[in-house]
Amino acid sequence: MHVKHYSANGKPNAIELNFLERAGEQETLIYKASAYDGDGDAVMDSFTNTDVNRNSKVDELDKALIRVLCKLFLEFKWYAHKE
């Protein structure tokens, strides 16, 4: 996970999640998901349509999973802070 874009107030407003598969030392990007904060309130409002749980359908559960992952990422401050 990483911050893709910061808002004018220095807070993350786009987070990208990269899901990788490892085979030994080699990593392969399997899929990506993103979340966006459209109004600068530090809450992710919109999400890419990605089958995060890999059940062959994109639904509200996938959005909820992306939301939770991003929320924890922000709460733990696992990102570089922009001054």
mmCIF file as gemmi writes it, N, C-alpha and C atoms, coordinates in Angstrom:
data_model
loop_
_atom_site.group_PDB
_atom_site.id
_atom_site.type_symbol
_atom_site.label_atom_id
_atom_site.label_alt_id
_atom_site.label_comp_id
_atom_site.label_asym_id
_atom_site.label_entity_id
_atom_site.label_seq_id
_atom_site.pdbx_PDB_ins_code
_atom_site.Cartn_x
_atom_site.Cartn_y
_atom_site.Cartn_z
_atom_site.occupancy
_atom_site.B_iso_or_equiv
_atom_site.pdbx_formal_charge
_atom_site.auth_seq_id
_atom_site.auth_asym_id
_atom_site.pdbx_PDB_model_num
ATOM 1 N N . MET Axp A 1 ? 0.847 -1.168 0 1 0 ? 1 A 1
ATOM 2 C CA . MET Axp A 1 ? 0 0 0 1 0 ? 1 A 1
ATOM 3 C C . MET Axp A 1 ? 0.889 1.226 0 1 0 ? 1 A 1
ATOM 4 N N . HIS Axp A 2 ? 0.435 2.232 -0.697 1 0 ? 2 A 1
ATOM 5 C CA . HIS Axp A 2 ? 1.148 3.499 -0.687 1 0 ? 2 A 1
ATOM 6 C C . HIS Axp A 2 ? 0.202 4.632 -1.064 1 0 ? 2 A 1
ATOM 7 N N . VAL Axp A 3 ? 0.6 5.831 -0.653 1 0 ? 3 A 1
ATOM 8 C CA . VAL Axp A 3 ? -0.178 7.019 -1.001 1 0 ? 3 A 1
ATOM 9 C C . VAL Axp A 3 ? 0.176 7.398 -2.429 1 0 ? 3 A 1
ATOM 10 N N . LYS Axp A 4 ? -0.829 7.505 -3.247 1 0 ? 4 A 1
ATOM 11 C CA . LYS Axp A 4 ? -0.643 7.854 -4.657 1 0 ? 4 A 1
ATOM 12 C C . LYS Axp A 4 ? -0.686 9.368 -4.857 1 0 ? 4 A 1
ATOM 13 N N . HIS Axp A 5 ? -1.44 10.067 -4.001 1 0 ? 5 A 1
ATOM 14 C CA . HIS Axp A 5 ? -1.591 11.509 -4.154 1 0 ? 5 A 1
ATOM 15 C C . HIS Axp A 5 ? -1.957 12.121 -2.806 1 0 ? 5 A 1
ATOM 16 N N . TYR Axp A 6 ? -1.455 13.341 -2.568 1 0 ? 6 A 1
ATOM 17 C CA . TYR Axp A 6 ? -1.779 14.091 -1.354 1 0 ? 6 A 1
ATOM 18 C C . TYR Axp A 6 ? -2.652 15.284 -1.713 1 0 ? 6 A 1
ATOM 19 N N . SER Axp A 7 ? -3.528 15.681 -0.798 1 0 ? 7 A 1
ATOM 20 C CA . SER Axp A 7 ? -4.361 16.872 -1.001 1 0 ? 7 A 1
ATOM 21 C C . SER Axp A 7 ? -3.534 18.122 -0.704 1 0 ? 7 A 1
ATOM 22 N N . ALA Axp A 8 ? -4.117 19.275 -0.951 1 0 ? 8 A 1
ATOM 23 C CA . ALA Axp A 8 ? -3.432 20.55 -0.707 1 0 ? 8 A 1
ATOM 24 C C . ALA Axp A 8 ? -3.061 20.729 0.764 1 0 ? 8 A 1
ATOM 25 N N . ASN Axp A 9 ? -3.831 20.091 1.673 1 0 ? 9 A 1
ATOM 26 C CA . ASN Axp A 9 ? -3.53 20.213 3.102 1 0 ? 9 A 1
ATOM 27 C C . ASN Axp A 9 ? -2.5 19.181 3.582 1 0 ? 9 A 1
ATOM 28 N N . GLY Axp A 10 ? -1.922 18.422 2.646 1 0 ? 10 A 1
ATOM 29 C CA . GLY Axp A 10 ? -0.869 17.468 2.98 1 0 ? 10 A 1
ATOM 30 C C . GLY Axp A 10 ? -1.347 16.105 3.419 1 0 ? 10 A 1
ATOM 31 N N . LYS Axp A 11 ? -2.654 15.88 3.421 1 0 ? 11 A 1
ATOM 32 C CA . LYS Axp A 11 ? -3.198 14.579 3.825 1 0 ? 11 A 1
ATOM 33 C C . LYS Axp A 11 ? -3.36 13.681 2.597 1 0 ? 11 A 1
ATOM 34 N N . PRO Axp A 12 ? -3.201 12.365 2.791 1 0 ? 12 A 1
ATOM 35 C CA . PRO Axp A 12 ? -3.384 11.446 1.672 1 0 ? 12 A 1
ATOM 36 C C . PRO Axp A 12 ? -4.818 11.52 1.141 1 0 ? 12 A 1
ATOM 37 N N . ASN Axp A 13 ? -4.966 11.587 -0.181 1 0 ? 13 A 1
ATOM 38 C CA . ASN Axp A 13 ? -6.322 11.524 -0.731 1 0 ? 13 A 1
ATOM 39 C C . ASN Axp A 13 ? -6.451 10.504 -1.853 1 0 ? 13 A 1
ATOM 40 N N . ALA Axp A 14 ? -5.412 9.718 -2.069 1 0 ? 14 A 1
ATOM 41 C CA . ALA Axp A 14 ? -5.494 8.576 -2.981 1 0 ? 14 A 1
ATOM 42 C C . ALA Axp A 14 ? -4.522 7.515 -2.483 1 0 ? 14 A 1
ATOM 43 N N . ILE Axp A 15 ? -5.048 6.332 -2.249 1 0 ? 15 A 1
ATOM 44 C CA . ILE Axp A 15 ? -4.234 5.218 -1.761 1 0 ? 15 A 1
ATOM 45 C C . ILE Axp A 15 ? -4.328 4.092 -2.777 1 0 ? 15 A 1
ATOM 46 N N . GLU Axp A 16 ? -3.182 3.503 -3.089 1 0 ? 16 A 1
ATOM 47 C CA . GLU Axp A 16 ? -3.157 2.379 -4.019 1 0 ? 16 A 1
ATOM 48 C C . GLU Axp A 16 ? -2.709 1.131 -3.271 1 0 ? 16 A 1
ATOM 49 N N . LEU Axp A 17 ? -3.418 0.049 -3.494 1 0 ? 17 A 1
ATOM 50 C CA . LEU Axp A 17 ? -3.082 -1.239 -2.912 1 0 ? 17 A 1
ATOM 51 C C . LEU Axp A 17 ? -2.593 -2.128 -4.044 1 0 ? 17 A 1
ATOM 52 N N . ASN Axp A 18 ? -1.407 -2.684 -3.897 1 0 ? 18 A 1
ATOM 53 C CA . ASN Axp A 18 ? -0.858 -3.61 -4.88 1 0 ? 18 A 1
ATOM 54 C C . ASN Axp A 18 ? -0.837 -4.997 -4.267 1 0 ? 18 A 1
ATOM 55 N N . PHE Axp A 19 ? -1.463 -5.944 -4.923 1 0 ? 19 A 1
ATOM 56 C CA . PHE Axp A 19 ? -1.513 -7.314 -4.443 1 0 ? 19 A 1
ATOM 57 C C . PHE Axp A 19 ? -0.536 -8.139 -5.266 1 0 ? 19 A 1
ATOM 58 N N . LEU Axp A 20 ? 0.436 -8.721 -4.568 1 0 ? 20 A 1
ATOM 59 C CA . LEU Axp A 20 ? 1.523 -9.435 -5.222 1 0 ? 20 A 1
ATOM 60 C C . LEU Axp A 20 ? 1.465 -10.919 -4.911 1 0 ? 20 A 1
ATOM 61 N N . GLU Axp A 21 ? 1.99 -11.695 -5.835 1 0 ? 21 A 1
ATOM 62 C CA . GLU Axp A 21 ? 2.17 -13.126 -5.62 1 0 ? 21 A 1
ATOM 63 C C . GLU Axp A 21 ? 3.665 -13.374 -5.647 1 0 ? 21 A 1
ATOM 64 N N . ARG Axp A 22 ? 4.143 -14.133 -4.69 1 0 ? 22 A 1
ATOM 65 C CA . ARG Axp A 22 ? 5.574 -14.411 -4.623 1 0 ? 22 A 1
ATOM 66 C C . ARG Axp A 22 ? 5.842 -15.866 -4.976 1 0 ? 22 A 1
ATOM 67 N N . ALA Axp A 23 ? 6.86 -16.05 -5.786 1 0 ? 23 A 1
ATOM 68 C CA . ALA Axp A 23 ? 7.363 -17.378 -6.115 1 0 ? 23 A 1
ATOM 69 C C . ALA Axp A 23 ? 8.871 -17.314 -5.894 1 0 ? 23 A 1
ATOM 70 N N . GLY Axp A 24 ? 9.311 -17.744 -4.721 1 0 ? 24 A 1
ATOM 71 C CA . GLY Axp A 24 ? 10.723 -17.613 -4.381 1 0 ? 24 A 1
ATOM 72 C C . GLY Axp A 24 ? 11.082 -16.155 -4.205 1 0 ? 24 A 1
ATOM 73 N N . GLU Axp A 25 ? 12.073 -15.698 -4.938 1 0 ? 25 A 1
ATOM 74 C CA . GLU Axp A 25 ? 12.512 -14.303 -4.874 1 0 ? 25 A 1
ATOM 75 C C . GLU Axp A 25 ? 11.717 -13.407 -5.817 1 0 ? 25 A 1
ATOM 76 N N . GLN Axp A 26 ? 10.949 -13.98 -6.72 1 0 ? 26 A 1
ATOM 77 C CA . GLN Axp A 26 ? 10.218 -13.227 -7.747 1 0 ? 26 A 1
ATOM 78 C C . GLN Axp A 26 ? 8.839 -12.798 -7.242 1 0 ? 26 A 1
ATOM 79 N N . GLU Axp A 27 ? 8.49 -11.534 -7.5 1 0 ? 27 A 1
ATOM 80 C CA . GLU Axp A 27 ? 7.163 -11.008 -7.178 1 0 ? 27 A 1
ATOM 81 C C . GLU Axp A 27 ? 6.444 -10.668 -8.472 1 0 ? 27 A 1
ATOM 82 N N . THR Axp A 28 ? 5.157 -11.011 -8.523 1 0 ? 28 A 1
ATOM 83 C CA . THR Axp A 28 ? 4.337 -10.68 -9.683 1 0 ? 28 A 1
ATOM 84 C C . THR Axp A 28 ? 3.116 -9.916 -9.198 1 0 ? 28 A 1
ATOM 85 N N . LEU Axp A 29 ? 2.858 -8.763 -9.817 1 0 ? 29 A 1
ATOM 86 C CA . LEU Axp A 29 ? 1.666 -7.986 -9.487 1 0 ? 29 A 1
ATOM 87 C C . LEU Axp A 29 ? 0.448 -8.719 -10.035 1 0 ? 29 A 1
ATOM 88 N N . ILE Axp A 30 ? -0.477 -9.087 -9.158 1 0 ? 30 A 1
ATOM 89 C CA . ILE Axp A 30 ? -1.67 -9.825 -9.553 1 0 ? 30 A 1
ATOM 90 C C . ILE Axp A 30 ? -2.813 -8.869 -9.872 1 0 ? 30 A 1
ATOM 91 N N . TYR Axp A 31 ? -3.038 -7.897 -9.001 1 0 ? 31 A 1
ATOM 92 C CA . TYR Axp A 31 ? -4.066 -6.888 -9.242 1 0 ? 31 A 1
ATOM 93 C C . TYR Axp A 31 ? -3.844 -5.696 -8.335 1 0 ? 31 A 1
ATOM 94 N N . LYS Axp A 32 ? -4.537 -4.605 -8.648 1 0 ? 32 A 1
ATOM 95 C CA . LYS Axp A 32 ? -4.452 -3.365 -7.881 1 0 ? 32 A 1
ATOM 96 C C . LYS Axp A 32 ? -5.849 -2.933 -7.468 1 0 ? 32 A 1
ATOM 97 N N . ALA Axp A 33 ? -5.893 -2.15 -6.412 1 0 ? 33 A 1
ATOM 98 C CA . ALA Axp A 33 ? -7.133 -1.495 -5.995 1 0 ? 33 A 1
ATOM 99 C C . ALA Axp A 33 ? -6.749 -0.104 -5.512 1 0 ? 33 A 1
ATOM 100 N N . SER Axp A 34 ? -7.675 0.827 -5.604 1 0 ? 34 A 1
ATOM 101 C CA . SER Axp A 34 ? -7.413 2.193 -5.154 1 0 ? 34 A 1
ATOM 102 C C . SER Axp A 34 ? -8.613 2.747 -4.417 1 0 ? 34 A 1
ATOM 103 N N . ALA Axp A 35 ? -8.321 3.686 -3.527 1 0 ? 35 A 1
ATOM 104 C CA . ALA Axp A 35 ? -9.366 4.396 -2.79 1 0 ? 35 A 1
ATOM 105 C C . ALA Axp A 35 ? -9.058 5.88 -2.856 1 0 ? 35 A 1
ATOM 106 N N . TYR Axp A 36 ? -10.115 6.686 -2.875 1 0 ? 36 A 1
ATOM 107 C CA . TYR Axp A 36 ? -9.963 8.127 -3.058 1 0 ? 36 A 1
ATOM 108 C C . TYR Axp A 36 ? -10.787 8.901 -2.032 1 0 ? 36 A 1
ATOM 109 N N . ASP Axp A 37 ? -10.195 9.984 -1.55 1 0 ? 37 A 1
ATOM 110 C CA . ASP Axp A 37 ? -10.871 10.919 -0.655 1 0 ? 37 A 1
ATOM 111 C C . ASP Axp A 37 ? -11.175 12.164 -1.477 1 0 ? 37 A 1
ATOM 112 N N . GLY Axp A 38 ? -12.405 12.303 -1.91 1 0 ? 38 A 1
ATOM 113 C CA . GLY Axp A 38 ? -12.774 13.384 -2.809 1 0 ? 38 A 1
ATOM 114 C C . GLY Axp A 38 ? -12.955 14.742 -2.159 1 0 ? 38 A 1
ATOM 115 N N . ASP Axp A 39 ? -13.185 14.777 -0.838 1 0 ? 39 A 1
ATOM 116 C CA . ASP Axp A 39 ? -13.477 16.065 -0.202 1 0 ? 39 A 1
ATOM 117 C C . ASP Axp A 39 ? -12.473 16.475 0.879 1 0 ? 39 A 1
ATOM 118 N N . GLY Axp A 40 ? -11.371 15.746 1.012 1 0 ? 40 A 1
ATOM 119 C CA . GLY Axp A 40 ? -10.309 16.142 1.933 1 0 ? 40 A 1
ATOM 120 C C . GLY Axp A 40 ? -10.595 15.941 3.404 1 0 ? 40 A 1
ATOM 121 N N . ASP Axp A 41 ? -11.545 15.056 3.74 1 0 ? 41 A 1
ATOM 122 C CA . ASP Axp A 41 ? -11.877 14.844 5.151 1 0 ? 41 A 1
ATOM 123 C C . ASP Axp A 41 ? -11.184 13.62 5.753 1 0 ? 41 A 1
ATOM 124 N N . ALA Axp A 42 ? -10.197 13.065 5.043 1 0 ? 42 A 1
ATOM 125 C CA . ALA Axp A 42 ? -9.424 11.897 5.492 1 0 ? 42 A 1
ATOM 126 C C . ALA Axp A 42 ? -10.254 10.619 5.562 1 0 ? 42 A 1
ATOM 127 N N . VAL Axp A 43 ? -11.369 10.583 4.838 1 0 ? 43 A 1
ATOM 128 C CA . VAL Axp A 43 ? -12.198 9.381 4.725 1 0 ? 43 A 1
ATOM 129 C C . VAL Axp A 43 ? -12.264 9.015 3.25 1 0 ? 43 A 1
ATOM 130 N N . MET Axp A 44 ? -11.925 7.78 2.94 1 0 ? 44 A 1
ATOM 131 C CA . MET Axp A 44 ? -11.965 7.342 1.555 1 0 ? 44 A 1
ATOM 132 C C . MET Axp A 44 ? -13.418 7.211 1.102 1 0 ? 44 A 1
ATOM 133 N N . ASP Axp A 45 ? -13.758 7.916 0.021 1 0 ? 45 A 1
ATOM 134 C CA . ASP Axp A 45 ? -15.142 8.004 -0.447 1 0 ? 45 A 1
ATOM 135 C C . ASP Axp A 45 ? -15.455 7.09 -1.625 1 0 ? 45 A 1
ATOM 136 N N . SER Axp A 46 ? -14.485 6.881 -2.496 1 0 ? 46 A 1
ATOM 137 C CA . SER Axp A 46 ? -14.75 6.069 -3.683 1 0 ? 46 A 1
ATOM 138 C C . SER Axp A 46 ? -13.627 5.064 -3.875 1 0 ? 46 A 1
ATOM 139 N N . PHE Axp A 47 ? -13.958 3.991 -4.573 1 0 ? 47 A 1
ATOM 140 C CA . PHE Axp A 47 ? -13.059 2.848 -4.68 1 0 ? 47 A 1
ATOM 141 C C . PHE Axp A 47 ? -13.105 2.286 -6.094 1 0 ? 47 A 1
ATOM 142 N N . THR Axp A 48 ? -11.987 1.719 -6.519 1 0 ? 48 A 1
ATOM 143 C CA . THR Axp A 48 ? -11.988 1.052 -7.814 1 0 ? 48 A 1
ATOM 144 C C . THR Axp A 48 ? -12.822 -0.219 -7.715 1 0 ? 48 A 1
ATOM 145 N N . ASN Axp A 49 ? -13.344 -0.651 -8.83 1 0 ? 49 A 1
ATOM 146 C CA . ASN Axp A 49 ? -14.097 -1.907 -8.885 1 0 ? 49 A 1
ATOM 147 C C . ASN Axp A 49 ? -13.106 -3.049 -9.043 1 0 ? 49 A 1
ATOM 148 N N . THR Axp A 50 ? -12.718 -3.622 -7.907 1 0 ? 50 A 1
ATOM 149 C CA . THR Axp A 50 ? -11.711 -4.677 -7.889 1 0 ? 50 A 1
ATOM 150 C C . THR Axp A 50 ? -12.218 -5.84 -7.052 1 0 ? 50 A 1
ATOM 151 N N . ASP Axp A 51 ? -12.026 -7.044 -7.555 1 0 ? 51 A 1
ATOM 152 C CA . ASP Axp A 51 ? -12.432 -8.258 -6.85 1 0 ? 51 A 1
ATOM 153 C C . ASP Axp A 51 ? -11.36 -8.619 -5.82 1 0 ? 51 A 1
ATOM 154 N N . VAL Axp A 52 ? -11.352 -7.916 -4.701 1 0 ? 52 A 1
ATOM 155 C CA . VAL Axp A 52 ? -10.313 -8.071 -3.683 1 0 ? 52 A 1
ATOM 156 C C . VAL Axp A 52 ? -10.332 -9.46 -3.052 1 0 ? 52 A 1
ATOM 157 N N . ASN Axp A 53 ? -11.497 -9.998 -2.784 1 0 ? 53 A 1
ATOM 158 C CA . ASN Axp A 53 ? -11.572 -11.306 -2.127 1 0 ? 53 A 1
ATOM 159 C C . ASN Axp A 53 ? -11.537 -12.473 -3.112 1 0 ? 53 A 1
ATOM 160 N N . ARG Axp A 54 ? -11.379 -12.157 -4.39 1 0 ? 54 A 1
ATOM 161 C CA . ARG Axp A 54 ? -11.185 -13.16 -5.451 1 0 ? 54 A 1
ATOM 162 C C . ARG Axp A 54 ? -12.302 -14.198 -5.528 1 0 ? 54 A 1
ATOM 163 N N . ASN Axp A 55 ? -13.552 -13.74 -5.382 1 0 ? 55 A 1
ATOM 164 C CA . ASN Axp A 55 ? -14.689 -14.653 -5.489 1 0 ? 55 A 1
ATOM 165 C C . ASN Axp A 55 ? -15.395 -14.535 -6.84 1 0 ? 55 A 1
ATOM 166 N N . SER Axp A 56 ? -14.72 -13.934 -7.807 1 0 ? 56 A 1
ATOM 167 C CA . SER Axp A 56 ? -15.201 -13.797 -9.191 1 0 ? 56 A 1
ATOM 168 C C . SER Axp A 56 ? -16.34 -12.807 -9.364 1 0 ? 56 A 1
ATOM 169 N N . LYS Axp A 57 ? -16.569 -11.959 -8.371 1 0 ? 57 A 1
ATOM 170 C CA . LYS Axp A 57 ? -17.554 -10.892 -8.537 1 0 ? 57 A 1
ATOM 171 C C . LYS Axp A 57 ? -17.11 -9.672 -7.733 1 0 ? 57 A 1
ATOM 172 N N . VAL Axp A 58 ? -17.397 -8.508 -8.279 1 0 ? 58 A 1
ATOM 173 C CA . VAL Axp A 58 ? -17.094 -7.246 -7.605 1 0 ? 58 A 1
ATOM 174 C C . VAL Axp A 58 ? -18.378 -6.771 -6.943 1 0 ? 58 A 1
ATOM 175 N N . ASP Axp A 59 ? -18.342 -6.621 -5.617 1 0 ? 59 A 1
ATOM 176 C CA . ASP Axp A 59 ? -19.551 -6.232 -4.896 1 0 ? 59 A 1
ATOM 177 C C . ASP Axp A 59 ? -19.206 -5.339 -3.708 1 0 ? 59 A 1
ATOM 178 N N . GLU Axp A 60 ? -20.19 -5.086 -2.879 1 0 ? 60 A 1
ATOM 179 C CA . GLU Axp A 60 ? -20.004 -4.207 -1.716 1 0 ? 60 A 1
ATOM 180 C C . GLU Axp A 60 ? -18.977 -4.755 -0.73 1 0 ? 60 A 1
ATOM 181 N N . LEU Axp A 61 ? -18.855 -6.073 -0.649 1 0 ? 61 A 1
ATOM 182 C CA . LEU Axp A 61 ? -17.859 -6.66 0.248 1 0 ? 61 A 1
ATOM 183 C C . LEU Axp A 61 ? -16.448 -6.248 -0.177 1 0 ? 61 A 1
ATOM 184 N N . ASP Axp A 62 ? -16.197 -6.224 -1.468 1 0 ? 62 A 1
ATOM 185 C CA . ASP Axp A 62 ? -14.885 -5.791 -1.955 1 0 ? 62 A 1
ATOM 186 C C . ASP Axp A 62 ? -14.612 -4.345 -1.566 1 0 ? 62 A 1
ATOM 187 N N . LYS Axp A 63 ? -15.597 -3.482 -1.733 1 0 ? 63 A 1
ATOM 188 C CA . LYS Axp A 63 ? -15.434 -2.079 -1.337 1 0 ? 63 A 1
ATOM 189 C C . LYS Axp A 63 ? -15.188 -1.967 0.164 1 0 ? 63 A 1
ATOM 190 N N . ALA Axp A 64 ? -15.899 -2.774 0.947 1 0 ? 64 A 1
ATOM 191 C CA . ALA Axp A 64 ? -15.719 -2.747 2.402 1 0 ? 64 A 1
ATOM 192 C C . ALA Axp A 64 ? -14.305 -3.191 2.784 1 0 ? 64 A 1
ATOM 193 N N . LEU Axp A 65 ? -13.786 -4.2 2.099 1 0 ? 65 A 1
ATOM 194 C CA . LEU Axp A 65 ? -12.43 -4.667 2.386 1 0 ? 65 A 1
ATOM 195 C C . LEU Axp A 65 ? -11.396 -3.596 2.046 1 0 ? 65 A 1
ATOM 196 N N . ILE Axp A 66 ? -11.558 -2.948 0.904 1 0 ? 66 A 1
ATOM 197 C CA . ILE Axp A 66 ? -10.648 -1.86 0.528 1 0 ? 66 A 1
ATOM 198 C C . ILE Axp A 66 ? -10.741 -0.732 1.552 1 0 ? 66 A 1
ATOM 199 N N . ARG Axp A 67 ? -11.958 -0.393 1.954 1 0 ? 67 A 1
ATOM 200 C CA . ARG Axp A 67 ? -12.176 0.679 2.933 1 0 ? 67 A 1
ATOM 201 C C . ARG Axp A 67 ? -11.454 0.371 4.25 1 0 ? 67 A 1
ATOM 202 N N . VAL Axp A 68 ? -11.595 -0.847 4.748 1 0 ? 68 A 1
ATOM 203 C CA . VAL Axp A 68 ? -10.969 -1.232 6.018 1 0 ? 68 A 1
ATOM 204 C C . VAL Axp A 68 ? -9.446 -1.2 5.907 1 0 ? 68 A 1
ATOM 205 N N . LEU Axp A 69 ? -8.904 -1.758 4.835 1 0 ? 69 A 1
ATOM 206 C CA . LEU Axp A 69 ? -7.454 -1.75 4.658 1 0 ? 69 A 1
ATOM 207 C C . LEU Axp A 69 ? -6.909 -0.323 4.618 1 0 ? 69 A 1
ATOM 208 N N . CYS Axp A 70 ? -7.579 0.544 3.884 1 0 ? 70 A 1
ATOM 209 C CA . CYS Axp A 70 ? -7.133 1.939 3.78 1 0 ? 70 A 1
ATOM 210 C C . CYS Axp A 70 ? -7.291 2.681 5.101 1 0 ? 70 A 1
ATOM 211 N N . LYS Axp A 71 ? -8.368 2.412 5.803 1 0 ? 71 A 1
ATOM 212 C CA . LYS Axp A 71 ? -8.599 3.061 7.101 1 0 ? 71 A 1
ATOM 213 C C . LYS Axp A 71 ? -7.477 2.706 8.076 1 0 ? 71 A 1
ATOM 214 N N . LEU Axp A 72 ? -7.116 1.43 8.137 1 0 ? 72 A 1
ATOM 215 C CA . LEU Axp A 72 ? -6.034 1.002 9.027 1 0 ? 72 A 1
ATOM 216 C C . LEU Axp A 72 ? -4.693 1.583 8.588 1 0 ? 72 A 1
ATOM 217 N N . PHE Axp A 73 ? -4.461 1.609 7.298 1 0 ? 73 A 1
ATOM 218 C CA . PHE Axp A 73 ? -3.243 2.203 6.748 1 0 ? 73 A 1
ATOM 219 C C . PHE Axp A 73 ? -3.109 3.654 7.207 1 0 ? 73 A 1
ATOM 220 N N . LEU Axp A 74 ? -4.201 4.402 7.143 1 0 ? 74 A 1
ATOM 221 C CA . LEU Axp A 74 ? -4.183 5.805 7.566 1 0 ? 74 A 1
ATOM 222 C C . LEU Axp A 74 ? -4.062 5.934 9.081 1 0 ? 74 A 1
ATOM 223 N N . GLU Axp A 75 ? -4.776 5.092 9.823 1 0 ? 75 A 1
ATOM 224 C CA . GLU Axp A 75 ? -4.718 5.173 11.287 1 0 ? 75 A 1
ATOM 225 C C . GLU Axp A 75 ? -3.326 4.863 11.824 1 0 ? 75 A 1
ATOM 226 N N . PHE Axp A 76 ? -2.654 3.884 11.229 1 0 ? 76 A 1
ATOM 227 C CA . PHE Axp A 76 ? -1.307 3.534 11.667 1 0 ? 76 A 1
ATOM 228 C C . PHE Axp A 76 ? -0.243 4.474 11.096 1 0 ? 76 A 1
ATOM 229 N N . LYS Axp A 77 ? -0.672 5.342 10.184 1 0 ? 77 A 1
ATOM 230 C CA . LYS Axp A 77 ? 0.237 6.307 9.541 1 0 ? 77 A 1
ATOM 231 C C . LYS Axp A 77 ? 1.415 5.599 8.878 1 0 ? 77 A 1
ATOM 232 N N . TRP Axp A 78 ? 1.086 4.572 8.093 1 0 ? 78 A 1
ATOM 233 C CA . TRP Axp A 78 ? 2.088 3.806 7.365 1 0 ? 78 A 1
ATOM 234 C C . TRP Axp A 78 ? 2.399 4.473 6.025 1 0 ? 78 A 1
ATOM 235 N N . TYR Axp A 79 ? 2.67 5.733 6.043 1 0 ? 79 A 1
ATOM 236 C CA . TYR Axp A 79 ? 2.96 6.463 4.807 1 0 ? 79 A 1
ATOM 237 C C . TYR Axp A 79 ? 3.888 7.629 5.125 1 0 ? 79 A 1
ATOM 238 N N . ALA Axp A 80 ? 4.536 8.126 4.093 1 0 ? 80 A 1
ATOM 239 C CA . ALA Axp A 80 ? 5.406 9.293 4.259 1 0 ? 80 A 1
ATOM 240 C C . ALA Axp A 80 ? 4.528 10.524 4.418 1 0 ? 80 A 1
ATOM 241 N N . HIS Axp A 81 ? 4.85 11.343 5.374 1 0 ? 81 A 1
ATOM 242 C CA . HIS Axp A 81 ? 4.061 12.55 5.623 1 0 ? 81 A 1
ATOM 243 C C . HIS Axp A 81 ? 4.565 13.69 4.761 1 0 ? 81 A 1
ATOM 244 N N . LYS Axp A 82 ? 3.643 14.351 4.111 1 0 ? 82 A 1
ATOM 245 C CA . LYS Axp A 82 ? 3.995 15.496 3.276 1 0 ? 82 A 1
ATOM 246 C C . LYS Axp A 82 ? 3.808 16.755 4.105 1 0 ? 82 A 1
ATOM 247 N N . GLU Axp A 83 ? 4.843 17.524 4.214 1 0 ? 83 A 1
ATOM 248 C CA . GLU Axp A 83 ? 4.795 18.758 5.016 1 0 ? 83 A 1
ATOM 249 C C . GLU Axp A 83 ? 4.272 19.902 4.195 1 0 ? 83 A 1
